[in-house]
Amino acid sequence: MTNLKGCGLGLRSDFLLDLKHNNFSPDWWEVTPENWMHMPRVYEKAFEQAVFSKPTVAHGLSLSIGSIDKLNKEFVKKIKEFLDRYNIEFYSEHLSFSSLNNMQTYELLPLPMTKRMVNIISDRVKEVEDIIQRNLILENATYYLIPYANMREVDFINEVLEKSGAKMLLDVNNVFVNSVNHSFKARDFIDQIDKSKIAYMHIAGHYFDEESNLRIDSHGMPICSGVWKLLEYTLKQINAPVMIERDNNIPPLSELEKEYLHMKNIVKEVQNG
């Protein structure tokens, strides 16, 4: 990614208006188009100041790249309008599906990890890219059940990236969560993923649900030590920008700044060897 360097943070309305009273500013922002395409006027000026002052990427929620429904081209055109308006070059989405019978569930649902699904996604990636006139970036998602699979997750993702030509948003927290829930080694996943495809990376928080005995990808908790350690391991192999994704239970900006600075220190230590 040509103009994206260093460490980023997800821009949220919870602290957007506080930015003008705070000296904190990340190297770059990530925004969710669905949350900002119809923003209240009170946020417009502050949003524009933020995204025009720093490199910004867009991370969508409802493209449903793995759906067998016909692509919602009108929605994708609206995404392009948003990207063009704010001079956003990079658009990422989840390697999952969220629509059924053309109805949006607003859930990131797991895909069958099969050759057929690789072909379906590859065709849809090309459709999307023809409209947005940009390379699509796909994120490895968390999943709690596997509807059908004859491939390992890492092999499935590598084949999707190779066949579709898409880039990858590597979510380190999602690798950690899936590795615990599905009993594979997170470091093996990092070792085997196609590193030439990585555009940028996420880290986030999760929690352990005792009733289900699962790690839940909530994006609403502080980042745990296991994810920090996996990030450090990953950075030793992958030189790519990294950011904190916090979607729920948004803490004060000062608390986010502490996590951000911790992330920057890890990046700096790895780079300095």
C-alpha positions in Angstrom: 0.0 0.0 0.0 1.7 3.1 -1.3 0.7 5.8 1.2 -0.2 3.8 4.3 2.5 3.5 6.9 2.8 3.1 10.6 -0.1 2.5 13.0 -3.8 3.3 12.6 -7.0 3.5 14.6 -10.6 3.0 13.8 -12.4 6.3 13.7 -15.6 6.2 15.8 -18.3 8.8 16.5 -17.9 8.1 20.2 -14.7 10.2 20.3 -14.7 12.1 16.9 -15.8 15.4 18.5 -13.1 15.0 21.2 -10.3 15.1 18.7 -10.2 18.8 18.4 -9.6 19.0 22.2 -6.8 16.4 22.1 -3.3 16.3 20.7 -3.6 12.6 20.0 -3.6 11.6 16.3 -2.8 8.2 14.8 -0.7 7.8 11.6 -3.9 6.9 9.7 -7.6 6.2 10.2 -9.9 3.4 9.2 -13.6 4.2 8.7 -16.7 2.0 8.2 -18.6 3.5 5.2 -22.0 2.2 6.4 -21.6 4.2 9.6 -20.7 7.5 7.8 -22.5 7.6 4.5 -25.6 9.1 6.2 -23.9 10.8 9.2 -25.7 13.5 11.2 -24.6 17.0 10.3 -23.0 17.5 13.7 -20.2 15.1 12.7 -19.6 16.2 9.1 -17.0 18.9 9.7 -15.0 16.9 12.3 -15.2 13.8 10.0 -13.9 15.6 7.0 -11.1 17.2 9.1 -10.0 13.8 10.3 -10.1 11.9 7.0 -8.6 14.7 4.9 -5.7 15.3 7.4 -4.5 11.7 7.5 -4.4 8.7 5.1 -7.7 6.8 5.5 -8.9 3.3 4.5 -12.5 2.1 4.4 -13.6 -1.2 6.1 -17.1 -2.3 5.1 -19.6 -4.5 6.9 -22.3 -5.5 4.4 -20.8 -6.3 1.0 -21.5 -10.1 1.6 -18.7 -11.2 -0.7 -19.5 -14.9 -0.1 -23.2 -14.7 -0.8 -24.8 -16.7 -3.7 -27.3 -13.8 -4.0 -26.9 -11.5 -7.0 -24.4 -8.7 -6.2 -26.2 -5.6 -5.0 -24.6 -3.2 -7.5 -26.5 -0.2 -6.3 -25.0 -0.6 -2.9 -21.5 -1.1 -4.3 -22.0 2.1 -6.4 -22.8 4.0 -3.2 -19.6 2.6 -1.7 -17.7 4.0 -4.7 -19.3 7.4 -4.3 -18.2 7.4 -0.6 -14.6 6.4 -1.5 -14.4 9.0 -4.2 -15.8 11.8 -2.1 -13.2 11.3 0.7 -10.3 10.3 -1.6 -10.1 6.8 0.0 -8.0 4.5 -2.2 -8.3 1.3 -0.1 -11.5 -0.6 0.6 -11.6 -3.8 2.7 -14.4 -6.2 3.6 -14.9 -9.5 5.4 -14.3 -12.9 4.0 -17.9 -14.0 4.9 -21.5 -13.5 3.9 -24.2 -11.4 5.5 -27.2 -11.5 3.1 -29.8 -14.2 2.6 -32.4 -14.0 -0.2 -31.2 -10.4 -0.7 -32.0 -9.5 2.9 -29.2 -8.1 5.1 -28.6 -10.0 8.3 -25.9 -7.6 9.6 -24.0 -10.7 10.8 -20.7 -12.0 9.5 -21.7 -15.6 8.7 -19.1 -18.4 8.0 -18.4 -19.6 4.5 -18.0 -23.2 3.4 -14.3 -23.6 2.8 -14.5 -25.4 -0.6 -13.2 -25.0 -4.1 -16.6 -24.0 -5.3 -16.7 -21.1 -2.8 -13.3 -20.0 -3.9 -14.7 -19.7 -7.4 -17.8 -17.8 -6.3 -15.8 -15.3 -4.3 -13.3 -14.8 -7.1 -16.1 -14.0 -9.5 -17.7 -11.5 -7.1 -14.4 -9.8 -6.3 -14.0 -9.1 -10.0 -17.6 -7.7 -10.2 -16.9 -5.4 -7.2 -13.6 -4.2 -8.5 -15.1 -3.3 -11.8 -17.5 -1.0 -10.0 -15.2 0.5 -7.4 -12.2 0.8 -9.7 -10.0 -0.3 -6.8 -8.4 -3.5 -5.6 -10.6 -5.2 -3.0 -9.0 -6.2 0.3 -10.5 -9.2 2.2 -10.2 -9.9 5.9 -10.0 -13.3 7.6 -13.1 -13.5 9.7 -13.9 -15.3 13.0 -16.3 -18.2 12.9 -17.8 -20.4 15.5 -19.0 -23.3 13.3 -17.9 -24.6 10.0 -20.9 -25.3 7.7 -18.9 -27.4 5.4 -15.2 -27.6 4.6 -12.7 -29.7 2.7 -9.9 -27.2 3.1 -8.0 -25.7 6.0 -8.8 -22.0 6.6 -5.3 -20.9 5.7 -5.4 -22.9 2.4 -8.8 -21.6 1.6 -7.8 -17.9 2.1 -4.6 -18.4 0.1 -6.5 -19.9 -2.8 -9.1 -17.0 -2.7 -6.3 -14.5 -2.8 -4.5 -16.2 -5.6 -7.6 -16.8 -7.8 -9.3 -13.5 -7.2 -6.3 -11.2 -7.1 -7.6 -9.6 -4.0 -5.3 -8.3 -1.2 -5.6 -9.4 2.4 -6.4 -7.6 5.6 -4.8 -9.9 8.2 -6.7 -9.7 11.5 -4.3 -11.0 14.1 -7.0 -11.2 16.8 -9.2 -13.3 14.5 -6.3 -15.7 13.9 -5.9 -16.0 17.7 -9.6 -16.5 18.4 -10.1 -19.1 15.6 -6.9 -21.0 16.6 -8.2 -21.4 20.2 -11.8 -22.2 19.2 -10.8 -24.7 16.4 -7.6 -26.1 17.9 -4.9 -25.1 15.5 -1.7 -23.2 16.0 -2.0 -19.5 15.4 1.7 -19.2 14.6 1.4 -22.0 11.9 -1.3 -19.9 10.3 0.9 -16.8 10.3 3.8 -18.9 8.9 1.7 -20.3 6.0 -0.4 -17.3 4.9 0.7 -15.7 1.6 2.6 -12.7 3.0 2.9 -11.0 -0.4 -0.9 -10.4 -0.3 -1.0 -8.6 3.1 -2.2 -5.0 2.7 -2.6 -4.1 6.4 -3.4 -5.7 9.7 -6.0 -5.5 12.6 -5.7 -6.2 16.2 -8.7 -6.1 18.6 -10.0 -7.4 21.9 -12.2 -10.4 22.6 -13.6 -12.3 25.6 -14.0 -15.9 26.8 -17.6 -17.1 27.2 -17.6 -19.8 29.8 -21.1 -21.2 28.9 -20.1 -21.9 25.3 -16.4 -22.4 26.1 -15.5 -20.1 23.2 -13.5 -17.0 22.6 -15.9 -14.4 21.3 -14.6 -11.7 18.9 -16.4 -8.7 20.5 -14.1 -5.8 19.5 -15.3 -4.4 22.9 -12.5 -5.4 25.2 -8.8 -4.4 25.8 -6.3 -6.4 23.7 -5.1 -9.4 25.6 -1.5 -10.5 26.1 -1.8 -13.5 23.7 -2.9 -11.2 20.9 0.0 -8.8 21.6 2.5 -11.7 21.5 1.0 -13.0 18.3 1.2 -9.5 16.8 4.9 -9.3 17.7 5.5 -12.7 16.1 3.6 -11.6 13.0 5.5 -8.3 12.6 8.8 -10.3 12.5 7.5 -11.8 9.3 5.2 -9.2 7.8 6.1 -5.6 7.2 2.6 -4.0 7.0 0.7 -1.2 8.6 -1.3 -2.3 11.7 -4.3 -0.7 13.6 -6.5 -1.2 16.6 -10.1 -2.0 15.9 -12.5 -1.1 18.7 -16.2 -1.2 17.9 -18.0 -1.7 21.2 -17.7 -0.4 24.7 -15.6 2.5 23.4 -13.4 3.7 26.2 -12.2 7.3 26.6 -9.8 8.5 24.0 -7.0 8.6 26.6 -7.4 4.8 27.1 -7.3 4.1 23.4 -4.2 6.2 23.1 -2.4 4.0 25.7 -3.2 0.9 23.7 -2.2 2.7 20.5 1.2 3.7 22.0 1.7 0.2 23.2 1.2 -1.1 19.7 3.6 1.6 18.3 6.2 0.5 20.8 5.9 -3.2 19.7 6.2 -2.2 16.0 9.2 0.0 16.8 11.0 -2.7 18.8 10.5 -5.3 16.0 11.7 -2.9 13.4 14.8 -2.1 15.4 15.5 -5.8 15.9 
